[in-house]
Amino acid sequence: MISQFRSRFRFRHLRRGLVGGALVVLVVLEGLNAPHPPMAAATMVSGVLCLAALAVPERLFARCATGAAALSCVLTVTEAQLSERPPNTPGMVELGALLLLSTRAVRRCPPLRAAGPVAASSLAAVVLPLRIEQWDDYLKNLIAVIAVCVVPFMVVVGLCLRLYDTLREREREAIRQAQRLEHARELHDFVAHHVTAIVAQTKAARFTAAAGHTQSPEDLDRMLAQIERAGSQALGSMRAMVTSLRDHATASATTRPAGDPAGPRGLGGLRDLRALTEEFSEVGPAAELILAPELADRPLPPGIATTVHRVVQESLTNVRKHATGVGRVEVRIGARPGDPERLEVSVVDDGQGGASPAAGRPVEGSGYGLVGLAERVEEVNGHITSGPRDGGGWQVRAVLPLDKAATEETIACDHA
C-alpha cells in the first residue's frame, strides 16, 4: 500500500510539473512578442509570478496572490504609457492565472481575507488587455466582457467550489461520526460481553472462598479455566477490533457494500447463537435457545444476522450484569406471528426485571449497550423494545425485516 501511495504521489507531482512547465513555456513565448528585451523580461516575470501564486501553500496564498496581481497591474500601467507595445497578445496565460487566483481566493480564504486577492487579481485581469498596441473598439469590448462576464463568472465558480468543499467536509464528518459510533457499539458488544463474564466468574470464585467452602482442585481448575478462556476471548476480540480500525485507516467506509457488517469478525449464521447461549449457561442461569426450524438454514442478509447476534449477546450480558434471582433465560427467534417477512427476536428472563436498564436510558454503571443496540436495529429498519414483563422478569424484543432487498435499500439510503 505504501509503495502504491508513493507511486501515485510521484505521478501526481510529475503531472503537475509537466503542466507547470508547459505554461511557463507559453509565458516565455508570449513575452518574446514584446518589442524590447526589458519589456519581454518584465512580461515573463509577471506571468511566472502569477502562475507561482497559484501553487503556493494556503498560509502564503493571500500575500503572494496580492503581490503578483499588484505587479501585473504596475506592469500594465507602465506598458500602457509606452509608444511601442506588443502587437497582438497582452499575455493570455497571465490573464488566465489572474482569473484563477480570484477563484482560489474565494474558494479557500475567509471572506474578509479573500477581499484583497480577489480585488487585486480582478483589477489586474480587467486592465491587462491595455498592454496591446492598438486601442480600438475590439479592445474596449474585450475589457468590458472580462469585467462584466468573466470576472463575475470566476467568482461564482469559486463560491460553488467553496460550497462543494463545505458539503463534502460535512459528509466526511458524518461518516467519521458514524464510524465512531459503529466502533463504540462493536467494542461494547465484543469486549464488554467477555469482561462481564470474567467479572461474574471471579465474583463466584471469591464468594465460594469467602463462604469457607472447600473446593477440590478439579473445581478450582475448572473455574480458573473459565476465567482464562473468557480473558482469551476478550483479547481476541480486542485484537480483531484493532485490525478493523487499521483496515478503516486504509479503506474508506463509503466503499463498503450496503449491509456489509463492519464488525471485527463475521458470523456464521443463527446457528452460532447456540454456542453463545451454552457459554452463558456455564457461568450463569440456564439459557435455552428456541430457534424456528425454517430459520436454521435460511440465508439471512449479513446485517440482519449480525444484528440478531448482537441483540442476543447484549441481552444476555445485561442479564448477567443487572438481573437478580434469575433461574432461566429463554431466547426465542422466529417469524413474527401474522407477518412471515418479519423476524422476531425475544430474550426473556424470570428474575427481578426492575434491575435491568430501560432501552435507550442507561442507568448508573449500565453504559450504552442498549443505546447502541437500538441504533443498530434502527439501521436495518427494525425496532426494539425492552421492559418488565407480566409475571416478573425482563424482556427484550426486536423485530427485524427478513426481506433482503428492503434491508439493503434502507441501509444504502442511510449511508447516502
Backbone torsions as a table, in degrees:
resi	resn	phi	psi	omega
1	MET	NA	-40.7	-179.9
2	ILE	-64.5	-40.8	179.0
3	SER	-64.7	-38.6	176.9
4	GLN	-64.2	-41.0	178.6
5	PHE	-63.6	-42.7	-179.6
6	ARG	-64.9	-42.5	179.3
7	SER	-64.3	-40.1	177.4
8	ARG	-65.3	-38.2	179.1
9	PHE	-65.2	-43.6	179.2
10	ARG	-65.8	-41.0	179.6
11	PHE	-63.9	-39.8	179.2
12	ARG	-63.8	-42.7	179.3
13	HIS	-70.1	-34.9	176.7
14	LEU	-64.2	-42.5	179.2
15	ARG	-63.8	-43.1	177.9
16	ARG	-64.0	-38.4	178.6
17	GLY	-64.4	-40.6	179.2
18	LEU	-65.3	-44.2	179.1
19	VAL	-63.7	-45.6	178.9
20	GLY	-61.7	-41.6	178.3
21	GLY	-62.6	-41.3	178.1
22	ALA	-63.1	-40.8	178.8
23	LEU	-66.7	-37.6	177.6
24	VAL	-64.4	-39.7	177.2
25	VAL	-61.3	-41.5	177.7
26	LEU	-65.0	-38.4	177.1
27	VAL	-62.5	-42.2	178.9
28	VAL	-63.5	-42.8	179.7
29	LEU	-63.7	-40.3	177.2
30	GLU	-67.6	-34.4	177.7
31	GLY	-66.2	-34.3	178.4
32	LEU	-66.1	-13.6	178.0
33	ASN	-73.9	-14.4	179.8
34	ALA	-69.4	149.0	-176.3
35	PRO	-73.8	-22.9	-177.1
36	HIS	-124.7	145.4	179.4
37	PRO	-57.5	-43.3	177.9
38	PRO	-60.5	-40.1	178.2
39	MET	-66.0	-39.0	178.0
40	ALA	-63.5	-43.7	179.5
41	ALA	-63.7	-42.0	179.9
42	ALA	-64.5	-39.2	178.3
43	THR	-64.8	-41.6	178.3
44	MET	-63.0	-45.6	-178.6
45	VAL	-62.7	-43.6	-179.9
46	SER	-62.9	-43.7	179.6
47	GLY	-65.4	-41.8	180.0
48	VAL	-65.8	-39.0	179.1
49	LEU	-65.3	-38.1	177.3
50	CYS	-65.1	-39.3	176.1
51	LEU	-66.0	-41.0	-179.0
52	ALA	-65.0	-34.3	-179.8
53	ALA	-64.0	-24.6	177.9
54	LEU	-71.5	-22.8	-173.4
55	ALA	-105.0	-0.8	-177.5
56	VAL	-73.7	158.3	177.0
57	PRO	-62.3	164.3	-175.6
58	GLU	-60.6	-37.7	-175.8
59	ARG	-68.3	-22.9	-179.2
60	LEU	-103.9	-4.4	-169.4
61	PHE	-64.3	-47.3	-174.6
62	ALA	-58.8	-46.6	-179.1
63	ARG	-68.1	-42.9	-178.8
64	CYS	-66.7	-41.3	-179.7
65	ALA	-65.4	-42.9	178.9
66	THR	-64.6	-42.4	179.6
67	GLY	-64.7	-44.3	179.8
68	ALA	-64.4	-41.1	179.0
69	ALA	-66.6	-39.0	178.3
70	ALA	-64.7	-42.0	177.4
71	LEU	-62.4	-39.7	178.1
72	SER	-63.7	-41.1	178.1
73	CYS	-63.3	-43.8	179.8
74	VAL	-61.5	-42.8	179.2
75	LEU	-64.2	-40.2	179.4
76	THR	-63.9	-45.8	179.5
77	VAL	-63.4	-39.1	-179.8
78	THR	-66.3	-46.3	-179.3
79	GLU	-66.4	-31.6	-179.8
80	ALA	-65.0	-21.5	179.8
81	GLN	-86.0	-11.9	-176.8
82	LEU	-85.3	153.3	179.5
83	SER	-80.3	-28.0	179.1
84	GLU	-111.5	122.3	-178.0
85	ARG	-134.1	169.4	178.3
86	PRO	-57.5	137.0	-174.3
87	PRO	-77.7	-24.9	-171.4
88	ASN	-136.4	-30.8	-177.1
89	THR	-129.8	129.2	177.7
90	PRO	-84.1	-10.3	-174.7
91	GLY	118.1	74.8	-174.1
92	MET	-69.8	-32.9	176.4
93	VAL	-64.0	-42.3	177.2
94	GLU	-63.3	-38.1	177.5
95	LEU	-61.7	-45.1	177.6
96	GLY	-62.9	-39.2	178.8
97	ALA	-64.3	-40.1	178.7
98	LEU	-63.7	-40.9	178.0
99	LEU	-65.4	-39.1	178.5
100	LEU	-69.4	-30.0	175.8
101	LEU	-62.5	-42.0	178.1
102	SER	-65.7	-37.8	178.3
103	THR	-64.5	-45.0	-179.3
104	ARG	-66.2	-37.5	179.1
105	ALA	-62.8	-43.1	178.4
106	VAL	-65.4	-36.7	-176.2
107	ARG	-74.8	-41.9	-168.9
108	ARG	-102.7	-30.5	-172.2
109	CYS	-91.4	151.6	170.7
110	PRO	-60.0	155.4	-174.1
111	PRO	-52.8	-48.6	-177.6
112	LEU	-67.3	-38.8	-179.6
113	ARG	-72.4	-26.4	-178.9
114	ALA	-78.8	-16.5	-174.9
115	ALA	-61.1	-44.0	-178.7
116	GLY	-62.4	-56.4	179.4
117	PRO	-60.2	-37.5	-179.4
118	VAL	-66.5	-45.7	-179.3
119	ALA	-64.9	-43.6	-177.8
120	ALA	-66.7	-47.6	-178.2
121	SER	-68.2	-35.9	178.6
122	SER	-66.8	-43.5	178.5
123	LEU	-63.4	-42.6	179.3
124	ALA	-62.9	-37.6	179.1
125	ALA	-69.1	-36.9	-177.9
126	VAL	-68.5	-42.1	-175.1
127	VAL	-88.3	-9.2	-175.6
128	LEU	-58.2	-36.3	178.5
129	PRO	-61.8	-13.1	179.2
130	LEU	-67.5	-8.9	176.8
131	ARG	-72.0	-17.3	-177.7
132	ILE	-70.2	149.5	-174.8
133	GLU	-66.2	-46.8	-175.7
134	GLN	-94.1	124.6	175.5
135	TRP	-102.4	102.3	-178.7
136	ASP	-131.1	-171.0	-179.7
137	ASP	-63.0	-33.6	178.5
138	TYR	-61.5	-41.6	179.6
139	LEU	-66.2	-41.2	178.1
140	LYS	-62.6	-40.5	178.3
141	ASN	-65.2	-38.6	178.3
142	LEU	-62.7	-44.6	178.9
143	ILE	-63.2	-40.2	179.8
144	ALA	-65.1	-40.6	179.0
145	VAL	-64.1	-41.9	179.8
146	ILE	-63.8	-43.3	-176.1
147	ALA	-72.8	-38.4	-172.6
148	VAL	-91.7	-33.0	-173.0
149	CYS	-111.5	-54.0	-170.1
150	VAL	-69.2	-50.6	-178.4
151	VAL	-61.0	-48.9	176.0
152	PRO	-59.8	-36.5	179.0
153	PHE	-62.8	-43.3	179.9
154	MET	-66.3	-34.2	176.3
155	VAL	-66.3	-41.8	178.4
156	VAL	-64.1	-39.5	176.5
157	VAL	-59.7	-42.9	177.9
158	GLY	-62.5	-39.6	177.3
159	LEU	-64.8	-40.8	178.8
160	CYS	-64.3	-42.6	178.1
161	LEU	-65.8	-36.1	177.2
162	ARG	-64.1	-42.6	177.3
163	LEU	-64.5	-41.1	178.2
164	TYR	-61.9	-44.2	178.1
165	ASP	-61.4	-39.6	179.5
166	THR	-64.4	-45.5	179.5
167	LEU	-65.1	-39.6	179.3
168	ARG	-66.3	-38.5	177.9
169	GLU	-66.2	-40.0	176.9
170	ARG	-63.9	-38.7	178.6
171	GLU	-65.7	-42.1	177.6
172	ARG	-62.8	-40.5	178.9
173	GLU	-65.4	-38.5	177.0
174	ALA	-64.0	-39.8	178.2
175	ILE	-65.8	-42.6	178.3
176	ARG	-63.4	-40.4	178.5
177	GLN	-64.3	-41.3	177.5
178	ALA	-63.3	-38.2	177.7
179	GLN	-65.7	-41.3	178.5
180	ARG	-62.1	-43.2	177.7
181	LEU	-64.3	-39.5	-180.0
182	GLU	-64.0	-44.2	178.9
183	HIS	-67.2	-36.1	177.3
184	ALA	-62.7	-42.0	178.1
185	ARG	-65.0	-43.5	-179.3
186	GLU	-63.8	-41.9	-179.8
187	LEU	-62.0	-41.7	178.4
188	HIS	-66.7	-45.3	-175.4
189	ASP	-61.4	-42.7	-173.4
190	PHE	-89.7	-46.7	-173.2
191	VAL	-80.9	-48.0	-177.4
192	ALA	-60.2	-33.5	179.5
193	HIS	-60.6	-48.4	-177.8
194	HIS	-72.6	-38.0	179.1
195	VAL	-64.5	-38.2	176.3
196	THR	-61.1	-39.3	177.3
197	ALA	-63.6	-40.6	178.4
198	ILE	-62.0	-45.3	-179.6
199	VAL	-62.5	-44.3	-179.0
200	ALA	-63.1	-42.6	-179.7
201	GLN	-68.4	-37.0	178.7
202	THR	-67.4	-40.9	176.5
203	LYS	-61.2	-40.8	179.0
204	ALA	-63.3	-40.4	179.1
205	ALA	-66.1	-42.4	179.2
206	ARG	-66.1	-38.9	179.4
207	PHE	-63.8	-40.9	179.7
208	THR	-64.8	-41.6	-179.9
209	ALA	-68.9	-39.7	-179.3
210	ALA	-67.5	-29.9	-179.4
211	ALA	-75.9	-7.8	178.1
212	GLY	82.5	12.3	178.8
213	HIS	-73.0	137.6	177.2
214	THR	-84.3	124.6	-178.6
215	GLN	-106.1	138.8	175.7
216	SER	-75.0	155.6	177.1
217	PRO	-57.3	-32.4	-179.9
218	GLU	-67.1	-43.8	178.8
219	ASP	-64.8	-42.2	178.9
220	LEU	-63.4	-42.4	179.2
221	ASP	-64.4	-37.1	179.3
222	ARG	-65.1	-42.9	-180.0
223	MET	-66.1	-43.0	178.9
224	LEU	-66.3	-34.2	178.4
225	ALA	-66.2	-37.4	177.4
226	GLN	-65.4	-41.2	177.4
227	ILE	-64.3	-42.1	179.2
228	GLU	-62.7	-41.3	-179.4
229	ARG	-66.0	-41.9	178.3
230	ALA	-64.4	-39.1	177.0
231	GLY	-64.9	-40.6	177.9
232	SER	-64.2	-38.8	177.4
233	GLN	-65.2	-39.2	177.6
234	ALA	-64.0	-41.8	177.4
235	LEU	-63.7	-40.5	177.9
236	GLY	-63.0	-40.9	178.4
237	SER	-65.7	-40.6	177.7
238	MET	-63.9	-40.9	178.3
239	ARG	-63.9	-39.8	177.8
240	ALA	-66.0	-37.4	177.7
241	MET	-65.1	-42.4	177.1
242	VAL	-61.5	-41.0	177.0
243	THR	-61.3	-41.8	178.5
244	SER	-63.3	-40.9	178.9
245	LEU	-65.2	-38.4	177.8
246	ARG	-67.3	-36.7	176.9
247	ASP	-64.1	-37.9	179.4
248	HIS	-67.2	-24.5	178.8
249	ALA	-74.9	-20.2	-178.0
250	THR	-107.2	-10.2	-179.7
251	ALA	-140.3	134.6	-178.5
252	SER	-71.2	142.2	178.6
253	ALA	-68.1	-21.5	-178.6
254	THR	-70.7	-15.7	179.3
255	THR	-90.3	-3.4	-179.8
256	ARG	-75.2	134.5	179.7
257	PRO	-58.8	147.0	-180.0
258	ALA	-61.5	133.2	178.4
259	GLY	87.6	-6.5	-179.9
260	ASP	-77.8	121.1	-177.5
261	PRO	-67.0	139.8	-179.2
262	ALA	-101.7	20.3	-177.7
263	GLY	-72.7	167.0	-178.0
264	PRO	-63.8	-23.9	179.8
265	ARG	-146.3	154.7	178.8
266	GLY	-82.5	166.5	-179.3
267	LEU	-116.0	142.1	-176.5
268	GLY	-85.9	8.2	-179.2
269	GLY	114.4	-172.0	-176.5
270	LEU	-71.9	-19.0	179.0
271	ARG	-65.0	-24.2	177.9
272	ASP	-65.1	-18.4	-179.4
273	LEU	-66.7	-26.0	179.8
274	ARG	-65.2	-41.1	177.2
275	ALA	-63.9	-34.9	179.0
276	LEU	-65.8	-44.9	179.5
277	THR	-69.2	-35.3	178.1
278	GLU	-67.0	-39.4	176.8
279	GLU	-63.1	-39.6	178.3
280	PHE	-64.6	-39.6	-176.7
281	SER	-68.1	-23.4	-177.4
282	GLU	-65.4	-33.1	-175.9
283	VAL	-124.6	20.5	-179.5
284	GLY	-155.0	-165.5	177.4
285	PRO	-65.1	160.0	-178.7
286	ALA	-65.8	131.2	178.1
287	ALA	-115.4	126.1	-179.2
288	GLU	-111.2	129.1	178.0
289	LEU	-99.8	122.3	176.2
290	ILE	-114.0	101.7	-176.7
291	LEU	-109.9	124.4	179.8
292	ALA	-58.1	133.1	-176.6
293	PRO	-57.6	-35.7	-177.4
294	GLU	-69.7	-13.8	179.4
295	LEU	-99.1	-10.4	-174.2
296	ALA	-60.2	-43.7	-177.3
297	ASP	-112.6	10.5	-179.0
298	ARG	-80.3	126.8	176.8
299	PRO	-70.1	129.9	180.0
300	LEU	-112.2	153.8	173.1
301	PRO	-56.0	141.3	-177.1
302	PRO	-53.9	-40.1	-179.8
303	GLY	-64.3	-36.8	179.7
304	ILE	-70.1	-46.3	179.7
305	ALA	-60.3	-41.4	178.7
306	THR	-65.2	-41.9	-179.1
307	THR	-64.9	-41.4	177.3
308	VAL	-58.6	-46.1	-180.0
309	HIS	-60.9	-40.8	-178.9
310	ARG	-68.8	-38.1	178.4
311	VAL	-60.2	-47.8	-179.0
312	VAL	-66.1	-44.5	-177.8
313	GLN	-61.9	-46.8	-178.8
314	GLU	-67.2	-38.5	179.8
315	SER	-65.2	-43.3	178.6
316	LEU	-66.0	-38.4	177.6
317	THR	-62.2	-41.8	179.3
318	ASN	-67.3	-35.3	175.1
319	VAL	-60.8	-43.6	-178.2
320	ARG	-67.7	-34.9	-174.6
321	LYS	-85.8	-36.8	-166.6
322	HIS	-116.4	-33.7	-172.8
323	ALA	-77.3	150.9	177.0
324	THR	-127.7	150.1	177.7
325	GLY	67.4	29.4	-179.1
326	VAL	-85.2	128.4	175.9
327	GLY	-107.0	-23.8	-176.6
328	ARG	-155.5	142.2	176.1
329	VAL	-124.2	131.6	179.9
330	GLU	-114.1	123.8	176.1
331	VAL	-109.6	115.1	-176.1
332	ARG	-120.7	128.5	-179.8
333	ILE	-131.6	124.8	-179.5
334	GLY	-171.2	176.0	177.0
335	ALA	-68.3	144.2	-179.2
336	ARG	-68.4	133.4	179.9
337	PRO	-57.7	127.3	179.9
338	GLY	82.5	-3.8	179.8
339	ASP	-144.3	84.4	-174.8
340	PRO	-66.7	-13.8	-179.9
341	GLU	-92.7	9.2	176.4
342	ARG	-122.3	135.8	179.8
343	LEU	-98.8	131.6	180.0
344	GLU	-113.7	128.4	178.3
345	VAL	-120.1	124.8	179.3
346	SER	-132.5	138.8	175.2
347	VAL	-125.9	116.8	-173.1
348	VAL	-125.3	135.4	173.3
349	ASP	-122.7	164.1	-177.9
350	ASP	-107.6	22.5	-179.3
351	GLY	-88.2	-155.7	178.6
352	GLN	-90.0	100.1	-172.9
353	GLY	-62.5	-24.8	-178.1
354	GLY	-63.7	-14.3	179.8
355	ALA	-81.0	-12.0	-177.7
356	SER	-89.1	146.8	179.7
357	PRO	-76.7	145.4	177.0
358	ALA	-71.8	149.1	-178.9
359	ALA	-61.9	131.2	176.6
360	GLY	79.6	-1.6	-179.6
361	ARG	-132.1	78.6	-177.8
362	PRO	-65.7	135.1	177.4
363	VAL	-92.9	178.0	-178.4
364	GLU	-58.3	122.9	178.3
365	GLY	85.7	-4.8	-176.8
366	SER	-88.9	-17.2	178.9
367	GLY	74.3	-155.6	-173.5
368	TYR	-123.7	30.2	-178.6
369	GLY	-62.1	-50.6	-178.3
370	LEU	-71.7	-29.2	174.9
371	VAL	-62.8	-49.3	177.4
372	GLY	-63.8	-34.7	178.9
373	LEU	-66.0	-41.2	177.2
374	ALA	-63.3	-39.9	176.9
375	GLU	-62.8	-41.4	-179.1
376	ARG	-65.8	-41.4	-179.7
377	VAL	-66.2	-41.6	179.5
378	GLU	-64.7	-29.9	179.7
379	GLU	-63.9	-27.8	179.3
380	VAL	-102.7	22.0	175.2
381	ASN	66.8	35.3	175.7
382	GLY	-115.9	-176.3	175.3
383	HIS	-145.8	154.6	-174.4
384	ILE	-136.0	144.0	176.1
385	THR	-134.5	153.6	176.5
386	SER	-152.2	153.1	179.3
387	GLY	162.8	176.5	178.3
388	PRO	-63.4	149.6	178.0
389	ARG	-114.8	160.2	179.2
390	ASP	-62.7	134.0	-179.9
391	GLY	92.6	1.6	178.7
392	GLY	98.8	154.9	179.8
393	GLY	99.4	-177.1	-176.6
394	TRP	-130.5	148.1	-177.3
395	GLN	-135.7	135.6	171.9
396	VAL	-119.2	125.3	-176.8
397	ARG	-131.0	127.4	178.0
398	ALA	-124.1	137.2	177.4
399	VAL	-117.6	122.8	-174.6
400	LEU	-126.0	151.4	177.4
401	PRO	-77.1	143.1	175.7
402	LEU	-97.7	-13.9	-178.6
403	ASP	-76.1	115.9	-176.0
404	LYS	-64.8	-42.2	-176.6
405	ALA	-63.0	-45.1	-179.5
406	ALA	-65.0	-38.4	-179.3
407	THR	-64.4	-48.6	-177.7
408	GLU	-67.0	-33.8	177.6
409	GLU	-64.8	-40.6	180.0
410	THR	-65.7	-43.4	-179.9
411	ILE	-65.4	-41.0	179.0
412	ALA	-62.0	-40.4	178.8
413	CYS	-66.0	-39.1	179.6
414	ASP	-64.1	-42.0	-179.4
415	HIS	-71.1	-31.0	178.7
416	ALA	-68.4	NA	NA
